[in-house]
Amino acid sequence: MKRSVMALVAAVGAAVLALAMMPNAAAKPDTTAAAIERDRFGVQEIYPTKAGGREWSLPADATKSDSEWGGGSHVKKTGEKDVFRVSGSPRIPVASPAGKAWWRNVEITAYYRLQGTLSGDGPAPGYQLYARGERHVTSNPAASSVNRGVRAPAGTATWPGYPFSGNINGHCLGSSYKGYVDRDGEMHFKKEISHTKGYTGSRDKKKPFAGGLPTNKWFGFKTVIRNINNNKAVQMENWLDRNADGRWVKINTVTDSGGWTGGAGLDGCTAAPFRFKQDQIITWAGPYVNFRFDRLNTDLRWLSAREIDPLP
């Protein structure tokens, strides 16, 4: 009888330990294998896709652009199946063709394998994932060119003053929340209210790679952007799958409820039709999700973006 009781206790203890060791046990109440939701690549989803929500994943041939993926001129094939390479500093969009929801509450995922860093001036080498805006330009494009001429679906919350007419201040289209992982191993967040004076300072800096990003080793990176407090504030999270083994860990988080300011004047975007505030909270949807690279030679795979639900 004693042995039976001891065996039962041991079995229960083993089950508890196994559950505790599963990735994202804290992020999801039920982390049994059957309950974990995965994208088409088999990558774990931190938060469920919104019911009927938009899902995008890297096309089988990422060297060809289509109505969503804009990476055709920047991405090259490698000798490995489903692995592609980028060299330089491209900003690759996932746009919103007719019939597709614009990106608002979103979980963006990428897997990278750094090959090397390029010399030159400009931002620090690294990766960015961002959403809630469009092109980052300093010209005055025609309003009809926004999102390649495709209007936001009816009822979409987007830039103040939208839909626009005539020519508009293109600086204001560059609104975005950004998750970063830099070459030096640091992860952090920024907000860009306008391009480029609307950049804020970084928040919640963490350095999970103390010696910098390793070369020739895969890792996964997620940025989550979603509204909270009845669409009055925004929460961001950065997640890391350090060894590309499915063990996702939340590295940092930040909430924008006001007071996170950009540079003086915001490139004129305080004027009509945008009328941004100096600490504008970007609660709206934008037509683009972007995968940005700065001064890198890097491999990539399993890129995706999914609509998720906001928090109350």
Residue, then its C-alpha position, 0 to 999 in steps of 0.5 A: m500500500k505504501r509503495s502504491v501511494m509513493a508511486l502515485v505521489a511520484a507520478v503527480g510530481a513528475a507531471v507537475l515538473a513536466l508542465a512547469m518546464m513547458p515553454n510559455a507555461a506562464a503565458k497560457p493557462d493550459t500548456t498541454a501539447a493538444a492545447i498549444e496553437r501553432d502556425r503553418f510552420g509549426v511555430q507556437e502562437i503566444y496568443p490565439t488568432k482573433a476569431g476570423g482574423r487575418e493571418w499571413s505567413l512567408p510565401a514558399d518562394a520569398t524571392k517573389s513579391d505579391s499583393e502582400w509580401g514586398g520582399g522580392s527585390h531584397v530576399k535571395k534563395t539559399g541552398e537550404k529548403d525554406v531558408f532565405r537571405v537578406s543583405g543590407s538594410p531593407r524595410i520589407p512590408v506586408a501590405s493589405p490588399a483589397g479584402k484584407a484587414w489592416w494591422r492593429n492588434v498583432e503578433i509578429t514572428a520571425y526566425y533569424r540566423l545572423q551571418g555577419t554585420l556590415s560596416g557603414d553609417g546609420p542605425a545600429p545593426g539589428y532587427q525590427l518588427y513593427a506595425r500601425g503605419e505605412r511607408h516611412v517617407t519624407s515626401n508629400p505623396a498623393a493621398s490616392s497612393v496610400n496603401r497602393g491605392v487600396r482603401a481601409p475596410a469599412g469601420t477600420a480605425t486608422w490615422p486621424g483625418y483618414p481618408f485623405s485627399g490631395n497631397i499629404n504630409g508623408h512623414c505622418l504615414g510612418s507611425s508605428y510601434k517597434g520591437y527591437v533586437d540589436r546586434d549587441g544583444e539588447m532588446h527594447f521598444k520605440k514608438e515612431i509618431s512621425h518619420t523621423k522627428g517623431y521617434t521616441g527614446s527606447r523603453d524597457k531595455k533588456k540584454p538577453f544575449a550578454g555577448g551580442l547575437p551569436t553568428n550562424k545560430w537560429f533564434g526566434f523573435k516575436t513582437v506583440i502589439r495590442n490595445i488595452n483599456n478600451n483602446k485608450a492605451v497600447q501594450m507591447e511585448n518582446w519574446l525570444d526563442r533563444n535556441a530555436d527550440g520552441r521555448w519562448v520566453k517573454i523578455n520585456t514589456v511596455t505600456d503606452s498610456g501617455g507621456w511617451t513623446g517624440g521630437a518637437g513638431l513631429d515633422g508638421c504632423t501636429a497640423a491638419p489632417f493628422r493633428f498628432k499630439q506630442d505624445q500621440i498614442i497610436t491606437w489605430a490600424g495601419p496597412y503595413v507590418n514591417f520586417r526591418f533589417d539594418r546593416l546585416n547579412t542574415d538568413l530568415r525563415w518562418l516569418s508570420a503576422r496574425e491578428i489577435d484580440p486586444l485586452p479589455 
